[in-house]
Amino acid sequence: MKILKTKNIYNCRQVTTMVDILLDSVITKEFIEHLSDLGKLTYMPEFPKPYFKIILSLDKMIVGCQGNSNFRIIINNCKKEDLEELINTNFLNFVEKFNQNQIFATPVN
């Protein structure tokens, strides 16, 4: 799984920061399970697009929907200058490790 783009979104009070992460493929159940290694997973498959939320800590969470090619990281009380390092060290490398951990079977003819 490759990250194509990140986009920072700040609320009007500048206390909550959201980062949208655009991926090169859609989010699968396996990818959600991979992300759940970061925190406590809430998964709602009964929704038309299965929704997930991963609570990382009191001030950080990941939210998204299975089948979409993007998800959002929400961080409360983060200084703008600390955001890039926090995202790079805690999330982006972990997302890109997903492909390295997958085992793909060769089709049998």
C-alpha positions in Angstrom: 0.0 0.0 0.0 1.5 3.3 -1.1 0.6 6.8 0.1 -0.1 9.1 -2.8 -0.8 12.3 -0.9 -1.4 13.8 2.5 -3.5 16.9 3.2 -3.5 18.8 6.5 -6.8 20.2 7.6 -7.0 22.6 10.6 -10.2 23.6 12.4 -10.9 27.3 13.1 -9.6 27.2 16.6 -6.3 25.4 15.5 -6.6 22.8 18.3 -7.7 19.8 16.3 -5.7 18.8 13.3 -6.9 16.3 10.7 -4.7 14.7 8.1 -6.3 13.1 5.1 -4.2 10.2 3.7 -4.8 9.2 0.0 -3.7 5.7 -0.9 -3.0 4.0 -4.2 -5.7 1.3 -3.6 -8.8 0.8 -1.6 -8.9 -0.1 2.1 -9.5 -3.7 2.7 -10.5 -5.6 5.9 -6.9 -6.9 6.1 -5.6 -3.4 5.9 -7.9 -2.3 8.7 -6.7 -5.2 10.8 -3.1 -4.1 10.1 -3.9 -0.5 11.3 -5.6 -1.9 14.4 -2.1 -2.9 15.7 -1.7 0.8 16.5 -4.6 1.0 18.9 -8.2 0.0 19.9 -10.3 -0.9 16.8 -14.0 -0.2 16.5 -15.3 -1.8 13.2 -18.9 -1.5 12.0 -19.4 -3.8 9.0 -23.2 -3.3 9.1 -22.9 0.2 7.6 -23.3 0.5 3.8 -19.5 1.2 3.7 -18.0 -0.5 6.7 -16.7 2.1 9.1 -13.7 1.9 11.3 -12.2 3.9 14.0 -8.9 3.2 15.8 -8.2 5.0 19.0 -4.5 5.5 19.4 -4.5 7.6 22.5 -6.6 10.2 24.3 -5.8 12.7 21.6 -5.2 10.7 18.4 -7.4 8.5 16.2 -7.7 7.1 12.7 -11.1 7.0 11.0 -12.2 5.7 7.6 -14.4 3.4 5.5 -13.6 0.0 4.0 -13.7 0.4 0.2 -12.5 4.0 0.1 -9.0 4.9 -0.9 -8.4 7.4 1.9 -8.6 7.7 5.7 -8.2 10.4 8.2 -5.9 10.9 11.2 -7.3 13.2 13.9 -5.0 14.7 16.4 -6.0 17.0 19.2 -3.7 19.6 20.8 -0.9 19.2 18.3 1.4 22.1 17.4 1.6 22.7 13.7 5.4 22.4 13.7 5.3 19.0 15.4 2.7 17.6 13.1 4.9 16.4 10.2 7.3 14.5 12.4 4.5 12.9 14.3 2.7 11.7 11.2 5.9 10.5 9.5 7.2 8.6 12.4 4.0 7.1 13.8 1.8 6.5 10.7 3.2 6.7 7.2 5.9 4.1 7.7 3.4 1.8 9.4 1.0 2.1 6.5 3.6 1.3 3.9 4.7 -1.8 5.8 1.3 -3.4 5.0 2.5 -4.6 1.6 5.7 -6.0 3.1 3.7 -8.2 5.5 1.3 -9.6 3.0 1.8 -13.1 1.5 0.3 -13.5 -2.0 -0.4 -17.0 -3.3 0.5 -17.8 -6.9 -2.6 -18.8 -8.9 -2.8 -22.5 -9.7 -3.6 -23.4 -13.3 
